[in-house]
Amino acid sequence: MLVDDGQIIVLGGLIGDDNSSIIQKVPLPGGLPFIGDFFKYQFCASNRTNLMIFLRPTVIPDN
């Protein structure tokens, strides 16, 4: 990689991708075969983690 003095380089990538599903239901009616879906609540969540590194090279002149 070639960059000029003082330019910014960005290195990045996906570290993690988590998916979760939570089902909550009323104890007795939630377990019934056909009408149990009316007493259930399902929640799905997605979480992504990205890593980004910013580098700014600086050339120090020789004396």
C-alpha positions in Angstrom: 0.0 0.0 0.0 1.4 3.4 -1.0 0.1 6.6 0.6 1.4 10.2 0.7 2.6 11.8 3.9 -0.3 12.7 6.2 -3.0 10.7 4.3 -5.2 8.4 6.3 -5.3 4.6 5.8 -8.4 2.7 7.0 -8.2 -1.0 7.8 -11.5 -2.6 8.7 -13.5 -5.8 8.8 -16.3 -7.7 10.4 -15.4 -9.3 13.7 -18.7 -10.7 14.9 -22.3 -11.3 13.7 -24.7 -12.4 16.4 -28.4 -13.3 15.9 -30.7 -14.1 18.7 -34.4 -15.1 19.0 -36.4 -14.8 22.2 -39.9 -16.4 22.5 -42.1 -15.4 25.5 -45.5 -17.0 26.1 -48.3 -17.2 28.6 -47.7 -20.5 30.5 -50.9 -22.5 29.9 -52.5 -21.0 26.7 -49.2 -20.5 25.0 -48.6 -24.2 24.8 -51.9 -25.1 23.0 -51.5 -26.3 19.4 -53.7 -23.9 17.4 -54.6 -20.9 19.5 -51.2 -20.8 21.4 -49.7 -18.4 18.8 -52.1 -15.7 20.0 -50.4 -15.9 23.4 -46.8 -15.8 22.2 -44.4 -13.0 21.5 -41.2 -13.6 19.4 -38.4 -11.1 19.3 -35.4 -11.4 16.9 -32.3 -9.3 17.2 -29.1 -8.9 15.1 -25.9 -7.5 16.4 -22.8 -6.8 14.2 -19.3 -5.8 15.5 -16.9 -4.0 13.2 -13.2 -3.2 13.8 -11.8 -0.1 12.0 -8.2 1.0 12.4 -7.2 4.5 11.2 -3.5 5.1 10.5 -1.9 8.4 9.5 1.7 7.9 8.5 4.1 10.8 9.0 7.5 11.1 7.4 10.1 12.6 9.8 12.9 14.4 7.8 16.5 13.6 8.6 18.7 16.4 10.0 
